[in-house]
C-alpha cells in the first residue's frame, strides 16, 4: 500500500535523484535534488544550466544551486538510462552561447519587422516592455 503525502512532501522520495527544473525565466537546470521545503524551495547539486538551440545543446556548470519555489515552472526526474539515447548533439559552451545570441538577435529582428508592417497598415500593437505594470 502506498502512502499519499500532500504537496511538496511527496518529493521527499525524489531526494538524491537527477532532476530537470524549468524556471519561470525560461532557463533549464539539471542537477541532483538534495533538499526541498514546504515552499518548494529546492537545492540542486552538481547543477548544469542547459541551453538548447535547434538540435544542439550546451551545458554550463553551475555547482550548487538554490531555487526559490515560486520560480519553478516544471520539475521532473531524469531517467539516467534514457538520457544516453538523445537526439540532440552536445557542443561547447562558447558555440551554444554564440548560437543562442544569434537566435535571440534573429527573433528581435523578426519582431521589429512585424511591428513595422503592422504600423504601416495602421495598426498599433503596444510592446509588453512599454506597458506600465500595476
Secondary structure, DSSP 8 states (H G I E B T S, - for coil): ------GGGGGGGGTTSEEEEEETTS-EEEEEEEEE-TT--EEEEEEEEEEEETTEEEEEEEEEEEE-GGGEEEEEE--HHHHTS-SSEE--HHHHHHHHHHHHHHHHHHHHHHHHHHHHTT-----GGGS---
